[in-house]
Amino acid sequence: DPEEAVDFYGGLFGWEFEDSSPPGSSGKYFSARLRGGNVAAVASVPDGAPLAASWNTYIWVDSADETASKVRDARGGVAMEPYDAAEAGRMAAFTDPEGAGFRVQQARKHRGARVVNEHGSLNFNGLNTRDAGGAKSFYGSVFGWRALDIGGGAEMFTLPGYGDHLERDNPGLRKQFAEAGAPEGFADVVANITPIADDQPDTQAHWSVTFAVDDADAIAAKATELGGSVIVPPFDAPWGEVRLTVVGDPQGATFIASKGHRGELG
């Protein structure tokens, strides 16, 4: 129900929506914006896909078709073959060997989120997995990602050279990370690697999205008021001054709301 989702996220984050549905399409597609900049989208479930609401993680690629070939070679699955999405670009949907779904975009005019790391905008993406070793091999083969040990057994995906891209918009960023004691290569981080705990046997491998917020407690309360649910009540993370909560929207799509964490999106 895209219209219900538009009401929920508009009320929660203050997103403004434009109906960008292709002419003649049986489904709906709403572009979500803050101050005129794209932050996300709400769309009907594609024909043939499971009727379950979820957030999708998109990864920018040079060629959707070449990526599809790499996914197959790495024993992943192709859920949706590469297709042209008007002027937005060429897209495809895949699954990794554990079944975690993700999408890619060979960008043309639509070049992803234009507002990030601000209240109500995308802050981070993370892979929740039972096989971190297999995930590192798969995503390394497909995207050239590497794993960075950040201490305490925690790891993140990095894309070598990505920090140079961030540095252009945030001069001195690498120096700031170094002065804060971040490990070498932290500026190249593109995603979390989150092991699924053994006491969560029903949790499937999946990609999660995190939105930045000014107040995690207020967002949890507002989500409940708007018909959503609080899956994990607000809590203080063990690193830095970060407060998190996990929220479900009225149709069951889940996301993390984070106050204080500076994502690595640019």
N, C-alpha and C positions, 0 to 999 in steps of 0.2 A: 504494500500500500504506500506508494511514493508520497501521496498527498499527506498521509498521516505522519510520515517521517519528516516532511517539510515543516509541518506544524511543530513537531517536537524539537528539532534541531534549531529552527528559527527562534523558538522560545528559549532554548537552553543557551545557545551561543550568540544569538543576534544575527545569524546569517540572513542575508537577503538572497532570494532565489529568482532565477529566470528560467522559464520553460524553454529548454533548448532541444526539445524532442524533434527528431528528423521528420520531415513531411511524410505523411502516410504510415508512420510507424504505429504498431499496435501497443507499444510500451511508452513509458514516460521517462524523460531525462531532464533533471533540474540542475542547473549550475548554481553552486552556492558561493557567495562572495562576502567579503568584508571590505568596506571602503572601496568597492569596485574591483578588488583583486580576488582571483579564484582561490578558494580554500579547499573545496571538496565538490562532490556531486552526489545526487540521489537519483537512483534509476530503478526501473522495474527489473525484476528477476528475468534474465534472458530465457527464451523458449527452450525447454528441455532441461534446464538447470533445476536443482533441488529447490523447492519452495521454502527457503529459509533466508531470513534477513542476515546480512553480514557486511562487514567493512572489507574492502579490497585494498591490497597493497600493490601499487604499480611501480615498476622499475623501468627507468629510461634506457633504451638500447639504440644502437645504430641501425640494426636490422632485425625486425621481428621474425623474418623467415630464417635467417641464420641462427637466431636464438632458438627457434623451434627445433632445428637440426641438432644443436648442442644439447638441448633438453633430452631429446630422444637418445642421443649417444650416451648421456649420463644416466640413463634408465629412469628418467622422469616421464610424466604423462602430458599429452596435449589435450586439454579440455575444450579448447576453442582454437581452431586453426587461425593463422594470421588473416586479418581482414582490414579493409580500409574504412575508417570512420570519418568520412567527409574530410574537412580541412584539419581535423584534430590530429590525424596521423594514422599509422597502421598499428593495430593492436593484436594481442593474442592472450590466451589464458592457459596456464600450465599448472601441474602439480609436481612436487618433488617426490623422491622415492617413498617417503613416509605418507604422502597424501596431502601435505600442506599446499593449499592453493595460492597462487600469486599471478599477477598479470604484468605484461610488458607493454610499453608504448614507444613506438618509433615516431618521435614527435615531429609535427609540422608546425601549424600555427598554435596549437594548444600545448604549452610547454610546462604543464604541471602546476602545482600550487605556487601562487605568486606572493602569498602572505604566509609566513611560517613563524613558529616560536613566539607568537603573540596570543593573547587570550582568545580562545575559540578557533585556533588554527593548528595545523599539523605540527607535531613536535618530534615524533620519533616513530620507528617501525621496529618490530622484533619478531624473530622466529622462535616459536615454542616447539621444542623437539624432544623426542626420547632417544635420538641417535645423533648426538652432536658431531661425532666423527664422520658419519655418513653425510650429514648436512654440509660440513666443511668441504668434503670432497665434491659433492654435487654443485654447490654454489661457486666453488672455486673453479670448477670446469666450465660452468656456464657463463659466469660473469667476471672471473678473475679475482674474486674476493679472497682475502686471507683472514686468518683468525688472529686476534690480538688478545693475549692474556693480560687482564687488567688487575690481577691479584685476587686472592681468596677463592680461586677456582673459577672465577667469572671470565667469560670471553665475549668478544664482539667481532663482528665482521668489519673488515676495512677494505677500501679500494685504494691501492697505492696511487698517490698523486691527488686524491680528492681534497686533501687539506689545502692544496694550492688554489683550488677553486674557491674554497671558503675564505682563504686569506685575501683574495681580491676584494671581497665585500666586507671583510672584517680584518683590516690591517693590524698586525700584531697578535693575531689569534694563536699562532703556534707558540709565541713567547709566553702568552698568558697561560696556556696549557702547561708549558714547561715549568713556569714559576709556581703553578698550583700542584706540581708533583705528578702530573699525568704521565703515563708511560710513553716511551717513544712510539710514534705512529698513531697516537690517539686522535690527532686532527683528521686522520683518514677514515675514521669510523663512519659506517653507513647504516648499521643495524645492530640490534642486540641478538645474542644467542641465549635463550632462556630454557634450561632443562625442565621438562615436565616431571614433577615429583612422583615417586612410586605410589604415594597414597592418593593419586588422582587417576585411577585406572580407566575412567570413562572419558578423560580429556584426550582429544585427538591432536595430532600435530597441526599447527596453524600459525598464520601470521597475525599479529595484533597491531593496532594503531594506538598512538598516544596523542592526545590533544593538550596543548598548553592552556592553563587556566590561571586566573588571578587568585582564586580561592577554591580549593578542592572541597572543603566542607559545604560551601554555598552551592557548588555545582551538584553535589550529592543530594542536597535538600531540594534543589530546583528540579532535578531529574525525577525525583519521586513525585513532586507536585504535578509534573507534566505527564505522569502515567508510566514513567520508567521505573527501574529498580536499581538498588545499590547492591551489587554482588559482593564487593569487598569494601567495607566502610573506610573512610579516610584514615590514613596512617602515615606516620613519619618514616621515610626511608632511612636505612642505616648509613647512607652517604650524603653528606652536605645538608643543606636546608631545603629538603625536597619533601613534599607531602602529596600522596597519591590516593586515588580511589578508582575502583573498577565499576563501571556503570553499564546497565543493559537498557536499551531503548524499549518502547512498548511492544516492538515486534521481535525482540530477542537479540538484536545485533549488539555486541559488546565492544567497549573501548575503555582505555585508561585515560583519566584526567590527571594532569600533573602540574603542580605549582612549584616553580623554582628550578626545574631542570632545563638547561639550555641544550636543545637538540642540535644535531649536526647537519641540519638541512640548510641548503642554500640555493 
